[in-house]
């Protein structure tokens, strides 16, 4: 059984009901920041920006 089937995602804005949920949320948030903060600080590649602009023009 997949993890997503055993542990359905929490609803956005819904407060956790137990301290273990809060501890997990804190651990997850810190871990994700540690892994991905450097990536989110990188500039968006010019090629990707160009593709986004082209798509915007087509959908208007």
C-alpha distance matrix in Angstrom:
0.0 3.8 6.6 8.4 6.5 7.1 10.4 12.3 15.3 18.6 21.3 24.1 27.0 25.3 26.3 23.9 24.7 24.4 25.7 22.4 21.2 24.5 24.2 20.8 22.2 25.3 23.5 21.4 24.6 26.7 24.3 24.1 27.8 28.4 26.5 27.7 31.1 33.1 31.5 32.2 35.8 36.4 38.4 37.0 38.1 41.2 39.6 36.7 39.3 41.3 38.5 37.7 41.4 41.7 38.8 40.4 43.7 42.2 40.5 43.6
3.8 0.0 3.8 5.4 5.3 6.6 8.8 10.4 12.8 16.3 19.0 21.5 24.5 23.2 24.3 22.2 23.5 23.2 24.4 21.1 19.5 22.5 22.2 18.6 19.6 22.6 20.9 18.5 21.5 23.6 21.1 20.6 24.4 25.1 23.0 24.1 27.5 29.5 27.8 28.4 32.0 32.7 34.7 33.2 34.4 37.5 36.1 33.1 35.6 37.8 35.0 34.2 37.9 38.3 35.5 37.1 40.4 39.1 37.4 40.5
6.6 3.8 0.0 3.8 5.3 5.1 5.9 8.2 10.2 13.5 16.6 18.9 21.7 20.3 21.1 18.8 20.2 19.8 20.7 17.5 15.8 18.7 18.4 14.8 15.9 18.9 17.2 14.9 18.1 20.2 18.0 17.7 21.4 22.2 20.6 21.8 24.9 27.2 25.8 26.3 29.9 30.9 33.1 31.9 33.5 36.7 35.6 32.5 34.8 37.3 34.8 33.7 37.3 38.2 35.4 36.7 40.2 39.2 37.4 40.3
8.4 5.4 3.8 0.0 3.8 5.5 5.2 5.5 7.4 11.0 13.7 16.0 19.1 18.0 19.4 17.6 19.3 19.6 21.0 18.1 15.8 18.5 18.9 15.4 15.6 19.0 18.0 15.2 17.8 20.5 18.6 17.7 21.3 22.7 21.0 21.5 24.5 27.0 25.4 25.4 29.1 30.1 31.9 30.5 32.2 35.2 34.1 30.8 32.9 35.3 32.7 31.4 34.9 35.7 32.8 33.9 37.4 36.4 34.4 37.2
6.5 5.3 5.3 3.8 0.0 3.8 5.7 6.0 9.3 12.5 15.0 17.9 20.9 19.3 20.7 18.8 19.9 20.3 22.2 19.4 17.2 20.4 21.0 17.6 18.3 21.8 20.8 18.4 21.1 23.8 22.1 21.4 25.0 26.3 24.7 25.3 28.3 30.8 29.2 29.1 32.8 33.8 35.6 34.1 35.7 38.6 37.3 34.1 36.1 38.4 35.6 34.3 37.8 38.4 35.3 36.5 39.9 38.6 36.4 39.3
7.1 6.6 5.1 5.5 3.8 0.0 3.8 6.3 9.7 12.3 15.3 18.3 20.8 18.7 19.5 17.0 17.7 17.6 19.4 16.4 14.8 18.2 18.6 15.4 16.7 20.1 19.1 17.2 20.2 22.7 21.1 21.0 24.6 25.7 24.5 25.6 28.4 31.1 29.9 29.9 33.5 34.8 36.8 35.7 37.5 40.5 39.5 36.3 38.3 40.8 38.2 36.8 40.3 41.2 38.2 39.2 42.7 41.6 39.4 42.2
10.4 8.8 5.9 5.2 5.7 3.8 0.0 3.8 6.4 8.7 12.0 14.9 17.2 15.2 15.9 13.6 14.7 14.8 16.5 13.8 11.6 14.8 15.5 12.4 13.2 16.7 16.1 14.1 16.9 19.6 18.4 18.2 21.6 23.1 22.2 23.1 25.6 28.5 27.4 27.2 30.7 32.2 34.3 33.3 35.4 38.5 37.8 34.4 36.1 38.8 36.5 34.8 38.2 39.4 36.5 37.2 40.8 40.0 37.7 40.3
12.3 10.4 8.2 5.5 6.0 6.3 3.8 0.0 3.8 6.5 9.1 12.2 14.9 13.2 14.8 13.2 14.8 15.8 17.9 15.7 12.8 15.7 17.1 14.1 13.8 17.6 17.6 15.2 17.3 20.5 19.6 18.7 21.9 23.9 22.9 23.2 25.6 28.5 27.2 26.5 30.1 31.6 33.3 32.0 34.2 37.1 36.3 32.8 34.3 37.0 34.5 32.6 35.9 37.1 34.0 34.5 38.1 37.3 34.8 37.3
15.3 12.8 10.2 7.4 9.3 9.7 6.4 3.8 0.0 3.8 6.4 8.8 11.8 10.7 12.5 11.6 14.0 15.2 16.9 15.2 11.8 13.9 15.6 12.6 11.5 15.2 15.7 12.9 14.4 17.9 17.4 16.1 19.0 21.4 20.6 20.4 22.5 25.7 24.3 23.3 26.8 28.6 30.2 29.0 31.5 34.3 33.8 30.2 31.5 34.3 32.1 29.9 33.2 34.6 31.6 31.9 35.6 35.0 32.5 34.8
18.6 16.3 13.5 11.0 12.5 12.3 8.7 6.5 3.8 0.0 3.8 6.3 8.5 7.0 8.8 8.3 11.0 12.8 14.7 13.8 10.1 11.8 14.2 12.0 10.3 14.0 15.3 13.1 14.0 17.6 17.9 16.8 19.1 21.8 21.6 21.4 22.9 26.4 25.4 24.0 27.2 29.4 31.0 30.0 32.8 35.5 35.4 31.7 32.6 35.6 33.6 31.1 34.2 35.9 32.9 32.8 36.5 36.3 33.6 35.5
21.3 19.0 16.6 13.7 15.0 15.3 12.0 9.1 6.4 3.8 0.0 3.8 6.3 5.4 8.6 9.7 12.4 14.9 17.1 16.7 13.0 14.1 17.0 15.2 12.9 16.3 18.1 15.8 15.9 19.7 20.3 18.8 20.7 23.8 23.7 22.9 24.1 27.5 26.4 24.5 27.7 29.8 31.0 29.9 32.8 35.2 35.1 31.4 31.9 34.8 32.8 30.1 32.9 34.6 31.6 31.1 34.8 34.5 31.6 33.3
24.1 21.5 18.9 16.0 17.9 18.3 14.9 12.2 8.8 6.3 3.8 0.0 3.8 5.5 8.6 10.5 13.8 16.3 17.8 17.8 14.0 14.1 17.1 15.5 12.5 15.3 17.6 15.3 14.5 18.2 19.3 17.4 18.8 22.2 22.2 21.0 21.7 25.2 24.2 21.9 24.9 27.2 28.3 27.3 30.4 32.7 32.9 29.2 29.4 32.4 30.8 27.9 30.5 32.5 29.7 28.9 32.6 32.7 29.8 31.3
27.0 24.5 21.7 19.1 20.9 20.8 17.2 14.9 11.8 8.5 6.3 3.8 0.0 3.8 6.3 9.3 12.5 15.2 16.6 17.4 13.8 13.2 16.6 15.9 12.8 15.0 17.9 16.3 15.1 18.6 20.3 18.8 19.6 23.1 23.7 22.6 22.8 26.4 25.8 23.3 25.9 28.6 29.7 29.1 32.4 34.7 35.3 31.6 31.4 34.6 33.3 30.2 32.5 34.9 32.2 31.1 34.7 35.1 32.2 33.3
25.3 23.2 20.3 18.0 19.3 18.7 15.2 13.2 10.7 7.0 5.4 5.5 3.8 0.0 3.8 6.5 9.1 12.2 14.2 15.1 11.6 11.7 15.3 14.7 12.2 14.9 17.7 16.4 15.9 19.4 20.9 20.0 21.2 24.4 25.0 24.4 24.9 28.6 28.1 25.9 28.7 31.3 32.7 32.1 35.3 37.7 38.1 34.4 34.6 37.7 36.2 33.2 35.7 37.9 35.1 34.2 37.8 38.0 35.1 36.4
26.3 24.3 21.1 19.4 20.7 19.5 15.9 14.8 12.5 8.8 8.6 8.6 6.3 3.8 0.0 3.8 6.4 9.2 10.9 12.4 9.4 8.9 12.7 12.9 10.7 13.0 16.0 15.5 15.1 18.2 20.1 19.7 20.8 23.7 24.8 24.6 24.9 28.6 28.6 26.6 29.1 32.0 33.7 33.5 36.8 39.4 40.1 36.5 36.6 39.9 38.6 35.7 38.2 40.6 37.9 37.0 40.7 41.1 38.2 39.5
23.9 22.2 18.8 17.6 18.8 17.0 13.6 13.2 11.6 8.3 9.7 10.5 9.3 6.5 3.8 0.0 3.8 5.8 7.8 8.9 5.9 6.4 10.0 10.1 8.9 11.5 14.0 13.9 14.4 17.2 18.7 18.9 20.4 22.8 24.0 24.3 24.9 28.6 28.7 27.2 29.8 32.6 34.6 34.5 37.6 40.5 41.0 37.5 38.0 41.3 39.8 37.2 40.0 42.2 39.5 39.0 42.7 42.9 40.2 41.7
24.7 23.5 20.2 19.3 19.9 17.7 14.7 14.8 14.0 11.0 12.4 13.8 12.5 9.1 6.4 3.8 0.0 3.8 7.1 8.6 7.0 8.1 11.3 12.0 11.8 14.1 16.3 16.7 17.5 20.0 21.5 22.1 23.6 25.8 27.0 27.6 28.3 32.0 32.2 30.8 33.3 36.2 38.3 38.2 41.3 44.2 44.7 41.1 41.7 45.0 43.5 40.8 43.6 45.8 43.0 42.5 46.2 46.4 43.6 45.1
24.4 23.2 19.8 19.6 20.3 17.6 14.8 15.8 15.2 12.8 14.9 16.3 15.2 12.2 9.2 5.8 3.8 0.0 3.8 5.4 5.3 6.6 8.8 10.0 10.9 12.7 14.4 15.5 16.8 18.7 20.1 21.3 22.9 24.6 26.0 27.1 27.8 31.4 31.9 30.8 33.3 36.2 38.6 38.7 41.8 44.9 45.3 41.9 42.7 46.0 44.6 42.2 45.1 47.3 44.7 44.3 48.1 48.3 45.7 47.3
25.7 24.4 20.7 21.0 22.2 19.4 16.5 17.9 16.9 14.7 17.1 17.8 16.6 14.2 10.9 7.8 7.1 3.8 0.0 3.8 5.4 5.0 6.1 8.5 9.8 10.5 12.2 14.1 15.2 16.5 18.1 19.8 21.1 22.4 24.2 25.6 26.1 29.6 30.5 29.6 31.7 34.8 37.4 37.9 40.9 44.1 44.9 41.6 42.3 45.8 44.6 42.3 45.2 47.5 45.2 44.8 48.6 49.0 46.6 48.2
22.4 21.1 17.5 18.1 19.4 16.4 13.8 15.7 15.2 13.8 16.7 17.8 17.4 15.1 12.4 8.9 8.6 5.4 3.8 0.0 3.8 5.4 5.0 6.1 8.5 9.8 10.4 12.1 14.1 15.3 16.2 18.1 19.9 20.9 22.3 24.0 25.0 28.3 29.0 28.5 30.9 33.7 36.4 36.8 39.6 42.9 43.4 40.2 41.3 44.7 43.3 41.2 44.3 46.4 44.1 44.1 47.8 48.0 45.8 47.7
21.2 19.5 15.8 15.8 17.2 14.8 11.6 12.8 11.8 10.1 13.0 14.0 13.8 11.6 9.4 5.9 7.0 5.3 5.4 3.8 0.0 3.8 5.4 5.1 6.1 8.6 9.8 10.4 12.2 14.2 15.2 16.3 18.2 19.8 20.9 22.1 23.2 26.7 27.0 26.2 28.8 31.5 34.0 34.1 37.0 40.2 40.6 37.3 38.3 41.6 40.2 38.0 41.0 43.1 40.7 40.6 44.4 44.5 42.1 44.0
24.5 22.5 18.7 18.5 20.4 18.2 14.8 15.7 13.9 11.8 14.1 14.1 13.2 11.7 8.9 6.4 8.1 6.6 5.0 5.4 3.8 0.0 3.8 5.4 5.1 6.2 8.6 9.8 10.5 12.3 14.1 15.3 16.5 18.3 20.0 21.0 21.4 25.0 25.8 24.7 27.0 30.0 32.5 32.9 36.0 39.2 40.0 36.7 37.4 40.9 39.8 37.4 40.3 42.7 40.4 40.1 43.9 44.4 42.1 43.7
24.2 22.2 18.4 18.9 21.0 18.6 15.5 17.1 15.6 14.2 17.0 17.1 16.6 15.3 12.7 10.0 11.3 8.8 6.1 5.0 5.4 3.8 0.0 3.8 5.5 5.2 6.1 8.5 9.9 10.7 12.1 14.2 15.4 16.4 18.3 19.9 20.5 23.9 24.9 24.4 26.5 29.4 32.2 32.9 35.9 39.2 40.0 36.9 37.9 41.4 40.3 38.3 41.3 43.6 41.5 41.5 45.2 45.7 43.7 45.5
20.8 18.6 14.8 15.4 17.6 15.4 12.4 14.1 12.6 12.0 15.2 15.5 15.9 14.7 12.9 10.1 12.0 10.0 8.5 6.1 5.1 5.4 3.8 0.0 3.8 5.4 5.0 6.0 8.5 9.9 10.3 12.0 14.1 15.2 16.3 17.9 19.1 22.4 23.0 22.6 25.2 27.8 30.6 30.9 33.7 37.1 37.5 34.4 35.6 39.0 37.7 35.8 39.0 41.1 39.0 39.1 42.9 43.2 41.2 43.2
22.2 19.6 15.9 15.6 18.3 16.7 13.2 13.8 11.5 10.3 12.9 12.5 12.8 12.2 10.7 8.9 11.8 10.9 9.8 8.5 6.1 5.1 5.5 3.8 0.0 3.8 5.5 5.1 6.0 8.6 9.8 10.5 12.2 14.1 15.3 16.2 17.1 20.6 21.1 20.1 22.7 25.4 28.0 28.3 31.3 34.5 35.2 31.9 32.8 36.3 35.1 33.0 36.0 38.3 36.1 36.1 39.8 40.3 38.2 40.1
25.3 22.6 18.9 19.0 21.8 20.1 16.7 17.6 15.2 14.0 16.3 15.3 15.0 14.9 13.0 11.5 14.1 12.7 10.5 9.8 8.6 6.2 5.2 5.4 3.8 0.0 3.8 5.4 5.2 6.1 8.5 10.0 10.6 12.2 14.2 15.4 15.6 19.1 20.2 19.4 21.4 24.4 27.2 28.1 31.1 34.4 35.4 32.4 33.2 36.8 35.9 33.9 36.8 39.3 37.4 37.2 41.0 41.7 39.8 41.5
23.5 20.9 17.2 18.0 20.8 19.1 16.1 17.6 15.7 15.3 18.1 17.6 17.9 17.7 16.0 14.0 16.3 14.4 12.2 10.4 9.8 8.6 6.1 5.0 5.5 3.8 0.0 3.8 5.6 5.3 6.0 8.6 10.0 10.5 12.2 14.2 15.1 18.2 19.3 19.2 21.3 24.0 27.1 27.9 30.6 34.1 34.9 32.1 33.2 36.7 35.8 34.1 37.2 39.5 37.7 37.9 41.6 42.2 40.6 42.5
21.4 18.5 14.9 15.2 18.4 17.2 14.1 15.2 12.9 13.1 15.8 15.3 16.3 16.4 15.5 13.9 16.7 15.5 14.1 12.1 10.4 9.8 8.5 6.0 5.1 5.4 3.8 0.0 3.8 5.5 5.1 6.0 8.5 9.8 10.5 11.9 13.4 16.6 17.0 16.9 19.5 21.9 24.8 25.2 27.8 31.3 31.8 28.9 30.2 33.6 32.5 30.8 34.0 36.1 34.2 34.5 38.3 38.7 37.0 39.1
24.6 21.5 18.1 17.8 21.1 20.2 16.9 17.3 14.4 14.0 15.9 14.5 15.1 15.9 15.1 14.4 17.5 16.8 15.2 14.1 12.2 10.5 9.9 8.5 6.0 5.2 5.6 3.8 0.0 3.8 5.5 5.2 6.1 8.6 10.0 10.5 11.0 14.6 15.3 14.5 16.8 19.6 22.4 23.0 26.0 29.3 30.2 27.3 28.1 31.7 30.9 29.0 32.0 34.4 32.7 32.7 36.4 37.2 35.5 37.3
26.7 23.6 20.2 20.5 23.8 22.7 19.6 20.5 17.9 17.6 19.7 18.2 18.6 19.4 18.2 17.2 20.0 18.7 16.5 15.3 14.2 12.3 10.7 9.9 8.6 6.1 5.3 5.5 3.8 0.0 3.8 5.5 5.1 6.1 8.6 10.0 10.1 13.3 14.8 14.6 16.3 19.2 22.3 23.5 26.3 29.8 30.9 28.3 29.2 32.9 32.4 30.7 33.6 36.1 34.7 34.8 38.4 39.4 37.9 39.8
24.3 21.1 18.0 18.6 22.1 21.1 18.4 19.6 17.4 17.9 20.3 19.3 20.3 20.9 20.1 18.7 21.5 20.1 18.1 16.2 15.2 14.1 12.1 10.3 9.8 8.5 6.0 5.1 5.5 3.8 0.0 3.8 5.4 5.1 6.2 8.6 10.0 12.7 13.7 14.3 16.4 18.6 21.9 22.9 25.3 28.9 29.7 27.2 28.6 32.0 31.3 30.0 33.1 35.3 33.9 34.4 38.0 38.7 37.5 39.6
24.1 20.6 17.7 17.7 21.4 21.0 18.2 18.7 16.1 16.8 18.8 17.4 18.8 20.0 19.7 18.9 22.1 21.3 19.8 18.1 16.3 15.3 14.2 12.0 10.5 10.0 8.6 6.0 5.2 5.5 3.8 0.0 3.8 5.4 5.1 5.9 7.8 10.8 11.0 11.2 13.8 16.0 19.0 19.6 22.1 25.7 26.4 23.7 25.0 28.5 27.7 26.2 29.4 31.6 30.2 30.6 34.2 34.9 33.7 35.8
27.8 24.4 21.4 21.3 25.0 24.6 21.6 21.9 19.0 19.1 20.7 18.8 19.6 21.2 20.8 20.4 23.6 22.9 21.1 19.9 18.2 16.5 15.4 14.1 12.2 10.6 10.0 8.5 6.1 5.1 5.4 3.8 0.0 3.8 5.4 5.3 5.1 8.5 9.8 9.5 11.4 14.1 17.2 18.4 21.2 24.7 26.0 23.4 24.4 28.0 27.7 26.1 29.0 31.6 30.4 30.6 34.1 35.2 34.1 35.9
28.4 25.1 22.2 22.7 26.3 25.7 23.1 23.9 21.4 21.8 23.8 22.2 23.1 24.4 23.7 22.8 25.8 24.6 22.4 20.9 19.8 18.3 16.4 15.2 14.1 12.2 10.5 9.8 8.6 6.1 5.1 5.4 3.8 0.0 3.8 5.9 6.1 8.2 10.1 11.1 12.4 14.7 18.2 19.8 22.1 25.8 27.0 24.8 26.1 29.6 29.4 28.2 31.1 33.6 32.6 33.1 36.5 37.6 36.7 38.7
26.5 23.0 20.6 21.0 24.7 24.5 22.2 22.9 20.6 21.6 23.7 22.2 23.7 25.0 24.8 24.0 27.0 26.0 24.2 22.3 20.9 20.0 18.3 16.3 15.3 14.2 12.2 10.5 10.0 8.6 6.2 5.1 5.4 3.8 0.0 3.8 6.3 7.6 8.2 10.0 12.0 13.5 16.9 18.0 20.0 23.7 24.5 22.4 24.0 27.3 26.9 26.0 29.1 31.3 30.3 31.1 34.5 35.3 34.6 36.8
27.7 24.1 21.8 21.5 25.3 25.6 23.1 23.2 20.4 21.4 22.9 21.0 22.6 24.4 24.6 24.3 27.6 27.1 25.6 24.0 22.1 21.0 19.9 17.9 16.2 15.4 14.2 11.9 10.5 10.0 8.6 5.9 5.3 5.9 3.8 0.0 3.8 5.5 5.2 6.3 8.8 10.4 13.6 14.5 16.8 20.4 21.4 19.1 20.5 23.9 23.5 22.5 25.5 27.8 26.9 27.6 30.9 31.9 31.2 33.3
31.1 27.5 24.9 24.5 28.3 28.4 25.6 25.6 22.5 22.9 24.1 21.7 22.8 24.9 24.9 24.9 28.3 27.8 26.1 25.0 23.2 21.4 20.5 19.1 17.1 15.6 15.1 13.4 11.0 10.1 10.0 7.8 5.1 6.1 6.3 3.8 0.0 3.8 5.4 5.2 6.4 9.1 12.4 14.1 16.8 20.3 21.8 19.7 20.5 24.1 24.3 23.0 25.6 28.3 27.6 27.9 31.2 32.6 31.9 33.6
33.1 29.5 27.2 27.0 30.8 31.1 28.5 28.5 25.7 26.4 27.5 25.2 26.4 28.6 28.6 28.6 32.0 31.4 29.6 28.3 26.7 25.0 23.9 22.4 20.6 19.1 18.2 16.6 14.6 13.3 12.7 10.8 8.5 8.2 7.6 5.5 3.8 0.0 3.8 5.5 5.3 6.8 10.5 12.7 14.9 18.4 20.1 18.5 19.5 22.9 23.4 22.6 25.1 27.7 27.5 28.0 31.0 32.5 32.3 34.0
31.5 27.8 25.8 25.4 29.2 29.9 27.4 27.2 24.3 25.4 26.4 24.2 25.8 28.1 28.6 28.7 32.2 31.9 30.5 29.0 27.0 25.8 24.9 23.0 21.1 20.2 19.3 17.0 15.3 14.8 13.7 11.0 9.8 10.1 8.2 5.2 5.4 3.8 0.0 3.8 5.4 5.4 8.8 10.0 12.0 15.7 17.0 15.1 16.5 19.8 20.0 19.3 22.1 24.4 24.1 24.8 27.9 29.2 29.0 30.9
32.2 28.4 26.3 25.4 29.1 29.9 27.2 26.5 23.3 24.0 24.5 21.9 23.3 25.9 26.6 27.2 30.8 30.8 29.6 28.5 26.2 24.7 24.4 22.6 20.1 19.4 19.2 16.9 14.5 14.6 14.3 11.2 9.5 11.1 10.0 6.3 5.2 5.5 3.8 0.0 3.8 5.5 7.9 9.0 12.1 15.4 17.0 14.7 15.3 18.9 19.2 17.9 20.4 23.1 22.6 22.9 26.1 27.6 27.1 28.7
35.8 32.0 29.9 29.1 32.8 33.5 30.7 30.1 26.8 27.2 27.7 24.9 25.9 28.7 29.1 29.8 33.3 33.3 31.7 30.9 28.8 27.0 26.5 25.2 22.7 21.4 21.3 19.5 16.8 16.3 16.4 13.8 11.4 12.4 12.0 8.8 6.4 5.3 5.4 3.8 0.0 3.8 6.5 9.1 12.0 15.0 17.4 15.7 15.8 19.4 20.3 19.2 21.2 24.1 24.2 24.2 27.1 29.0 28.8 30.2
36.4 32.7 30.9 30.1 33.8 34.8 32.2 31.6 28.6 29.4 29.8 27.2 28.6 31.3 32.0 32.6 36.2 36.2 34.8 33.7 31.5 30.0 29.4 27.8 25.4 24.4 24.0 21.9 19.6 19.2 18.6 16.0 14.1 14.7 13.5 10.4 9.1 6.8 5.4 5.5 3.8 0.0 3.8 6.5 8.7 11.9 14.1 13.0 13.4 16.8 17.9 17.4 19.4 22.0 22.4 22.9 25.5 27.3 27.6 29.1
38.4 34.7 33.1 31.9 35.6 36.8 34.3 33.3 30.2 31.0 31.0 28.3 29.7 32.7 33.7 34.6 38.3 38.6 37.4 36.4 34.0 32.5 32.2 30.6 28.0 27.2 27.1 24.8 22.4 22.3 21.9 19.0 17.2 18.2 16.9 13.6 12.4 10.5 8.8 7.9 6.5 3.8 0.0 3.8 6.2 8.7 11.5 10.5 10.3 13.5 15.2 14.6 16.1 18.9 19.7 20.0 22.4 24.5 24.9 26.2
37.0 33.2 31.9 30.5 34.1 35.7 33.3 32.0 29.0 30.0 29.9 27.3 29.1 32.1 33.5 34.5 38.2 38.7 37.9 36.8 34.1 32.9 32.9 30.9 28.3 28.1 27.9 25.2 23.0 23.5 22.9 19.6 18.4 19.8 18.0 14.5 14.1 12.7 10.0 9.0 9.1 6.5 3.8 0.0 3.8 6.4 8.5 6.9 6.9 10.3 11.5 11.0 12.9 15.5 16.1 16.6 19.1 21.0 21.5 23.0
38.1 34.4 33.5 32.2 35.7 37.5 35.4 34.2 31.5 32.8 32.8 30.4 32.4 35.3 36.8 37.6 41.3 41.8 40.9 39.6 37.0 36.0 35.9 33.7 31.3 31.1 30.6 27.8 26.0 26.3 25.3 22.1 21.2 22.1 20.0 16.8 16.8 14.9 12.0 12.1 12.0 8.7 6.2 3.8 0.0 3.8 5.5 5.4 6.5 8.8 10.2 10.9 12.7 14.6 15.7 16.9 18.9 20.5 21.6 23.4
41.2 37.5 36.7 35.2 38.6 40.5 38.5 37.1 34.3 35.5 35.2 32.7 34.7 37.7 39.4 40.5 44.2 44.9 44.1 42.9 40.2 39.2 39.2 37.1 34.5 34.4 34.1 31.3 29.3 29.8 28.9 25.7 24.7 25.8 23.7 20.4 20.3 18.4 15.7 15.4 15.0 11.9 8.7 6.4 3.8 0.0 3.8 5.4 5.0 6.1 8.7 9.9 10.6 12.3 14.3 15.3 16.7 18.6 20.2 21.6
39.6 36.1 35.6 34.1 37.3 39.5 37.8 36.3 33.8 35.4 35.1 32.9 35.3 38.1 40.1 41.0 44.7 45.3 44.9 43.4 40.6 40.0 40.0 37.5 35.2 35.4 34.9 31.8 30.2 30.9 29.7 26.4 26.0 27.0 24.5 21.4 21.8 20.1 17.0 17.0 17.4 14.1 11.5 8.5 5.5 3.8 0.0 3.8 5.5 5.1 6.3 8.7 10.0 10.6 12.4 14.4 15.6 16.8 18.7 20.6
36.7 33.1 32.5 30.8 34.1 36.3 34.4 32.8 30.2 31.7 31.4 29.2 31.6 34.4 36.5 37.5 41.1 41.9 41.6 40.2 37.3 36.7 36.9 34.4 31.9 32.4 32.1 28.9 27.3 28.3 27.2 23.7 23.4 24.8 22.4 19.1 19.7 18.5 15.1 14.7 15.7 13.0 10.5 6.9 5.4 5.4 3.8 0.0 3.8 5.4 5.1 6.2 8.7 9.9 10.6 12.4 14.4 15.5 16.7 18.8
39.3 35.6 34.8 32.9 36.1 38.3 36.1 34.3 31.5 32.6 31.9 29.4 31.4 34.6 36.6 38.0 41.7 42.7 42.3 41.3 38.3 37.4 37.9 35.6 32.8 33.2 33.2 30.2 28.1 29.2 28.6 25.0 24.4 26.1 24.0 20.5 20.5 19.5 16.5 15.3 15.8 13.4 10.3 6.9 6.5 5.0 5.5 3.8 0.0 3.8 5.5 5.1 6.2 8.7 9.9 10.6 12.5 14.5 15.6 17.0
41.3 37.8 37.3 35.3 38.4 40.8 38.8 37.0 34.3 35.6 34.8 32.4 34.6 37.7 39.9 41.3 45.0 46.0 45.8 44.7 41.6 40.9 41.4 39.0 36.3 36.8 36.7 33.6 31.7 32.9 32.0 28.5 28.0 29.6 27.3 23.9 24.1 22.9 19.8 18.9 19.4 16.8 13.5 10.3 8.8 6.1 5.1 5.4 3.8 0.0 3.8 5.4 5.2 6.2 8.7 9.9 10.8 12.6 14.5 15.9
38.5 35.0 34.8 32.7 35.6 38.2 36.5 34.5 32.1 33.6 32.8 30.8 33.3 36.2 38.6 39.8 43.5 44.6 44.6 43.3 40.2 39.8 40.3 37.7 35.1 35.9 35.8 32.5 30.9 32.4 31.3 27.7 27.7 29.4 26.9 23.5 24.3 23.4 20.0 19.2 20.3 17.9 15.2 11.5 10.2 8.7 6.3 5.1 5.5 3.8 0.0 3.8 5.5 5.1 6.2 8.7 10.0 10.7 12.5 14.7
37.7 34.2 33.7 31.4 34.3 36.8 34.8 32.6 29.9 31.1 30.1 27.9 30.2 33.2 35.7 37.2 40.8 42.2 42.3 41.2 38.0 37.4 38.3 35.8 33.0 33.9 34.1 30.8 29.0 30.7 30.0 26.2 26.1 28.2 26.0 22.5 23.0 22.6 19.3 17.9 19.2 17.4 14.6 11.0 10.9 9.9 8.7 6.2 5.1 5.4 3.8 0.0 3.8 5.5 5.1 6.2 8.8 10.0 10.7 12.6
41.4 37.9 37.3 34.9 37.8 40.3 38.2 35.9 33.2 34.2 32.9 30.5 32.5 35.7 38.2 40.0 43.6 45.1 45.2 44.3 41.0 40.3 41.3 39.0 36.0 36.8 37.2 34.0 32.0 33.6 33.1 29.4 29.0 31.1 29.1 25.5 25.6 25.1 22.1 20.4 21.2 19.4 16.1 12.9 12.7 10.6 10.0 8.7 6.2 5.2 5.5 3.8 0.0 3.8 5.4 5.0 6.3 8.8 10.1 11.0
41.7 38.3 38.2 35.7 38.4 41.2 39.4 37.1 34.6 35.9 34.6 32.5 34.9 37.9 40.6 42.2 45.8 47.3 47.5 46.4 43.1 42.7 43.6 41.1 38.3 39.3 39.5 36.1 34.4 36.1 35.3 31.6 31.6 33.6 31.3 27.8 28.3 27.7 24.4 23.1 24.1 22.0 18.9 15.5 14.6 12.3 10.6 9.9 8.7 6.2 5.1 5.5 3.8 0.0 3.8 5.5 5.2 6.4 8.9 10.4
38.8 35.5 35.4 32.8 35.3 38.2 36.5 34.0 31.6 32.9 31.6 29.7 32.2 35.1 37.9 39.5 43.0 44.7 45.2 44.1 40.7 40.4 41.5 39.0 36.1 37.4 37.7 34.2 32.7 34.7 33.9 30.2 30.4 32.6 30.3 26.9 27.6 27.5 24.1 22.6 24.2 22.4 19.7 16.1 15.7 14.3 12.4 10.6 9.9 8.7 6.2 5.1 5.4 3.8 0.0 3.8 5.4 5.1 6.3 8.9
40.4 37.1 36.7 33.9 36.5 39.2 37.2 34.5 31.9 32.8 31.1 28.9 31.1 34.2 37.0 39.0 42.5 44.3 44.8 44.1 40.6 40.1 41.5 39.1 36.1 37.2 37.9 34.5 32.7 34.8 34.4 30.6 30.6 33.1 31.1 27.6 27.9 28.0 24.8 22.9 24.2 22.9 20.0 16.6 16.9 15.3 14.4 12.4 10.6 9.9 8.7 6.2 5.0 5.5 3.8 0.0 3.8 5.5 5.3 6.5
43.7 40.4 40.2 37.4 39.9 42.7 40.8 38.1 35.6 36.5 34.8 32.6 34.7 37.8 40.7 42.7 46.2 48.1 48.6 47.8 44.4 43.9 45.2 42.9 39.8 41.0 41.6 38.3 36.4 38.4 38.0 34.2 34.1 36.5 34.5 30.9 31.2 31.0 27.9 26.1 27.1 25.5 22.4 19.1 18.9 16.7 15.6 14.4 12.5 10.8 10.0 8.8 6.3 5.2 5.4 3.8 0.0 3.8 5.6 5.6
42.2 39.1 39.2 36.4 38.6 41.6 40.0 37.3 35.0 36.3 34.5 32.7 35.1 38.0 41.1 42.9 46.4 48.3 49.0 48.0 44.5 44.4 45.7 43.2 40.3 41.7 42.2 38.7 37.2 39.4 38.7 34.9 35.2 37.6 35.3 31.9 32.6 32.5 29.2 27.6 29.0 27.3 24.5 21.0 20.5 18.6 16.8 15.5 14.5 12.6 10.7 10.0 8.8 6.4 5.1 5.5 3.8 0.0 3.8 5.6
40.5 37.4 37.4 34.4 36.4 39.4 37.7 34.8 32.5 33.6 31.6 29.8 32.2 35.1 38.2 40.2 43.6 45.7 46.6 45.8 42.1 42.1 43.7 41.2 38.2 39.8 40.6 37.0 35.5 37.9 37.5 33.7 34.1 36.7 34.6 31.2 31.9 32.3 29.0 27.1 28.8 27.6 24.9 21.5 21.6 20.2 18.7 16.7 15.6 14.5 12.5 10.7 10.1 8.9 6.3 5.3 5.6 3.8 0.0 3.8
43.6 40.5 40.3 37.2 39.3 42.2 40.3 37.3 34.8 35.5 33.3 31.3 33.3 36.4 39.5 41.7 45.1 47.3 48.2 47.7 44.0 43.7 45.5 43.2 40.1 41.5 42.5 39.1 37.3 39.8 39.6 35.8 35.9 38.7 36.8 33.3 33.6 34.0 30.9 28.7 30.2 29.1 26.2 23.0 23.4 21.6 20.6 18.8 17.0 15.9 14.7 12.6 11.0 10.4 8.9 6.5 5.6 5.6 3.8 0.0
